[in-house]
Amino acid sequence: MHDPTPTEPTEAPAPSPGTAAPIRILLADDHALVRRGVRLILDREPDLAVVAEAGDGAEAIEAARNQEIDLAVLDIAMPRLTGLQATRELAALKPGLRILMLTMHDNEQYLFQALKAGACGYVLKSVADRDLVAACRAAMRNEPFLYPGAVTALIRTYLDRVRHGEEDSDQLLTPREEEVVKLVAEGHSSKEIAEMLFISVKTVHRHRSNILHKLGLHDRLELARYAIRAGLIEP
């Protein structure tokens, strides 16, 4: 069987009439046999298609430049550029690209580095046949995917940070910021909020900017959803 060269693009199967186009995947691993096995797992799914392969991180970046892809599945340990380095480069090169790390390392340090670099999921090779397809679909729904041990590690690390005073375990926003969120979510203008809280409009804008940054939100609608979840206003 012919094994495509690392950066050789391959065409995705044409979608059936009336169905959505398959998710176009870049697969990067420095072991051809691993790539072949992973490709078999992915290509047997009608909504997934490996359209490009790479043998290291540098080739993965080059393939992403030359091929339209929706999702990159990267091994962590690769020559030239590691998967972590490639993730950072790809996240800057194509901000909308989803990236999954595929690794043999059940390692908290790698996990946190991968998430910090911009990966949205972390899949162990040992259970790739069980988890990888679900992880690809979760990534395209903009949902994180972590194996159970990784979730445990994240919770343990968060609780350690709380115990050491590095996180506020009870409240992410200050009481004043919660007041602003409540009033914004209820539809009040910045001028109205300033008058109700006896502060300047400029201070309202500063609070709102800080709130959006802390919560990772973008607009009034998302703030309203947060306010409902936090019990600040009635749904």
C-alpha positions as CSV (number, residue, x, y, z in Angstrom):
1,M,0.0,0.0,0.0
2,H,1.3,3.4,-0.9
3,D,2.0,5.6,2.1
4,P,1.5,9.3,1.2
5,T,4.5,11.6,1.8
6,P,4.0,13.7,4.9
7,T,2.7,16.8,3.2
8,E,0.9,15.1,0.3
9,P,-2.7,16.4,0.3
10,T,-5.4,13.8,-0.4
11,E,-8.9,14.6,-1.5
12,A,-11.8,14.3,0.8
13,P,-14.6,12.0,-0.4
14,A,-17.4,14.0,-2.0
15,P,-20.4,14.4,0.3
16,S,-23.6,12.7,-0.7
17,P,-26.4,15.0,-2.0
18,G,-28.3,16.7,0.8
19,T,-25.5,16.0,3.4
20,A,-23.0,18.3,5.0
21,A,-19.5,18.3,3.7
22,P,-17.2,16.2,5.9
23,I,-14.9,17.8,8.5
24,R,-11.5,18.2,6.8
25,I,-8.7,17.0,9.0
26,L,-4.9,17.5,9.0
27,L,-3.2,14.5,10.7
28,A,0.4,15.0,12.0
29,D,2.5,12.3,13.6
30,D,6.1,11.3,12.9
31,H,5.3,7.6,12.7
32,A,3.7,6.5,9.4
33,L,2.1,3.4,11.0
34,V,0.5,5.5,13.6
35,R,-0.9,7.9,11.0
36,R,-2.2,5.0,9.0
37,G,-4.0,3.6,12.0
38,V,-5.5,6.9,13.1
39,R,-6.5,7.6,9.5
40,L,-8.4,4.3,9.4
41,I,-10.3,5.3,12.5
42,L,-11.3,8.7,11.1
43,D,-11.9,7.9,7.5
44,R,-14.5,5.2,8.3
45,E,-16.7,7.9,9.6
46,P,-18.8,9.6,6.9
47,D,-18.5,13.1,8.5
48,L,-14.7,13.0,8.9
49,A,-12.1,13.0,6.2
50,V,-8.3,13.2,6.5
51,V,-7.2,15.5,3.7
52,A,-3.6,16.1,4.6
53,E,-0.8,14.4,6.5
54,A,2.4,15.6,8.1
55,G,5.4,13.9,9.7
56,D,6.4,16.8,12.0
57,G,5.2,20.1,13.3
58,A,6.8,22.2,10.6
59,E,5.2,20.1,7.9
60,A,1.9,20.4,9.6
61,I,2.1,24.2,9.4
62,E,3.1,24.1,5.8
63,A,0.2,21.7,5.0
64,A,-2.2,24.0,6.8
65,R,-1.0,26.9,4.7
66,N,-1.6,25.0,1.4
67,Q,-4.8,23.0,2.3
68,E,-8.2,24.0,3.5
69,I,-8.7,22.3,6.8
70,D,-11.2,22.5,9.7
71,L,-9.4,20.5,12.3
72,A,-5.7,19.5,13.1
73,V,-4.9,16.4,15.0
74,L,-1.3,16.7,16.2
75,D,1.0,14.3,18.1
76,I,2.8,16.1,20.9
77,A,6.3,14.6,20.5
78,M,7.5,15.3,16.9
79,P,10.8,16.3,15.4
80,R,11.7,19.9,14.2
81,L,8.6,21.5,15.7
82,T,6.7,19.6,18.5
83,G,2.9,19.4,18.5
84,L,2.8,22.1,21.2
85,Q,4.9,24.5,19.1
86,A,2.9,23.7,16.0
87,T,-0.3,24.3,18.0
88,R,0.8,27.8,18.9
89,E,1.8,28.6,15.3
90,L,-1.4,27.2,13.9
91,A,-3.6,29.0,16.4
92,A,-1.9,32.3,15.2
93,L,-2.0,31.4,11.5
94,K,-5.6,30.2,11.4
95,P,-7.6,31.5,14.5
96,G,-10.7,29.5,13.5
97,L,-8.9,26.2,13.2
98,R,-9.7,23.5,15.8
99,I,-6.7,21.6,17.2
100,L,-6.6,18.3,19.1
101,M,-3.6,16.8,20.7
102,L,-3.1,13.1,20.2
103,T,-0.5,11.6,22.6
104,M,0.8,8.6,24.5
105,H,1.5,10.9,27.5
106,D,-0.9,10.8,30.3
107,N,0.9,13.8,31.8
108,E,-0.6,16.8,33.6
109,Q,2.2,19.1,32.4
110,Y,1.7,18.3,28.7
111,L,-2.1,18.6,29.2
112,F,-1.9,22.1,30.6
113,Q,0.7,23.2,28.0
114,A,-1.5,21.9,25.3
115,L,-4.6,23.8,26.5
116,K,-2.5,27.0,27.0
117,A,-1.1,26.7,23.5
118,G,-4.6,26.7,22.0
119,A,-5.7,23.0,21.8
120,C,-9.3,22.3,22.5
121,G,-8.9,18.6,23.3
122,Y,-6.4,16.1,24.6
123,V,-6.8,12.4,23.4
124,L,-4.6,9.5,24.5
125,K,-3.4,7.2,21.7
126,S,-4.1,4.2,23.9
127,V,-7.8,4.9,23.7
128,A,-7.9,6.7,20.3
129,D,-10.2,4.1,18.8
130,R,-12.7,4.9,21.6
131,D,-12.3,8.7,22.0
132,L,-10.9,10.3,18.9
133,V,-14.0,10.4,16.8
134,A,-16.0,11.9,19.6
135,A,-13.2,14.4,20.3
136,C,-13.2,15.5,16.6
137,R,-16.9,16.1,16.7
138,A,-16.8,17.9,20.0
139,A,-14.0,20.2,18.7
140,M,-16.1,21.2,15.7
141,R,-19.0,22.0,18.1
142,N,-16.5,24.3,19.9
143,E,-16.6,22.1,22.9
144,P,-13.5,20.9,24.9
145,F,-12.7,17.2,25.0
146,L,-10.6,15.7,27.8
147,Y,-10.2,12.1,28.9
148,P,-11.5,11.4,32.4
149,G,-8.1,11.5,34.0
150,A,-7.5,14.9,32.5
151,V,-10.7,16.3,34.0
152,T,-9.6,15.0,37.4
153,A,-6.2,16.7,36.9
154,L,-7.8,20.1,36.1
155,I,-10.1,19.9,39.1
156,R,-7.3,18.9,41.4
157,T,-5.1,21.8,40.1
158,Y,-7.9,24.3,40.5
159,L,-8.6,23.2,44.1
160,D,-4.9,23.4,44.9
161,R,-4.9,27.0,43.6
162,V,-7.9,27.8,45.7
163,R,-6.2,26.4,48.8
164,H,-3.2,28.5,48.1
165,G,-5.3,31.6,47.6
166,E,-4.6,31.9,43.9
167,E,-8.3,31.6,43.0
168,D,-11.4,33.0,44.5
169,S,-13.5,29.8,45.1
170,D,-16.7,31.7,45.8
171,Q,-16.8,34.7,43.5
172,L,-15.3,35.5,40.1
173,L,-16.8,39.0,40.0
174,T,-16.7,41.7,42.6
175,P,-20.1,42.7,44.2
176,R,-20.0,46.0,42.2
177,E,-19.4,44.1,39.0
178,E,-22.3,41.8,39.7
179,E,-24.5,44.8,40.1
180,V,-23.4,46.1,36.7
181,V,-24.0,42.7,35.1
182,K,-27.5,42.5,36.6
183,L,-28.4,46.0,35.3
184,V,-26.8,45.4,31.9
185,A,-28.7,42.1,31.5
186,E,-31.9,43.8,32.5
187,G,-31.5,46.2,29.5
188,H,-30.4,49.4,31.2
189,S,-28.1,51.8,29.4
190,S,-24.7,52.9,30.7
191,K,-26.2,56.3,31.6
192,E,-29.0,54.7,33.5
193,I,-26.6,52.3,35.3
194,A,-24.4,55.3,36.2
195,E,-27.3,57.1,37.7
196,M,-28.6,54.1,39.6
197,L,-25.2,53.3,41.1
198,F,-24.0,56.9,41.6
199,I,-20.9,56.4,39.5
200,S,-19.7,57.9,36.2
201,V,-20.6,56.5,32.8
202,K,-16.8,56.1,32.3
203,T,-16.7,53.9,35.4
204,V,-19.6,51.8,34.1
205,H,-17.7,51.3,30.8
206,R,-14.6,50.2,32.7
207,H,-16.6,47.8,34.8
208,R,-18.2,46.3,31.8
209,S,-14.9,45.9,30.0
210,N,-13.4,44.2,33.0
211,I,-16.4,41.9,33.3
212,L,-16.3,40.8,29.7
213,H,-12.6,40.1,30.0
214,K,-13.0,38.1,33.2
215,L,-15.8,36.0,31.9
216,G,-14.5,35.6,28.3
217,L,-17.7,37.1,26.9
218,H,-18.4,39.5,24.0
219,D,-21.7,41.2,24.2
220,R,-24.9,42.0,26.2
221,L,-26.6,38.8,25.1
222,E,-23.8,36.6,26.5
223,L,-23.9,38.8,29.7
224,A,-27.6,38.2,30.1
225,R,-27.1,34.4,29.7
226,Y,-24.3,34.6,32.4
227,A,-26.6,36.6,34.7
228,I,-29.3,33.9,34.4
229,R,-26.9,31.1,35.1
230,A,-25.4,33.0,38.1
231,G,-28.9,33.6,39.5
232,L,-28.6,37.4,39.2
233,I,-31.8,37.8,37.2
234,E,-34.8,35.6,36.5
235,P,-34.8,33.7,33.1
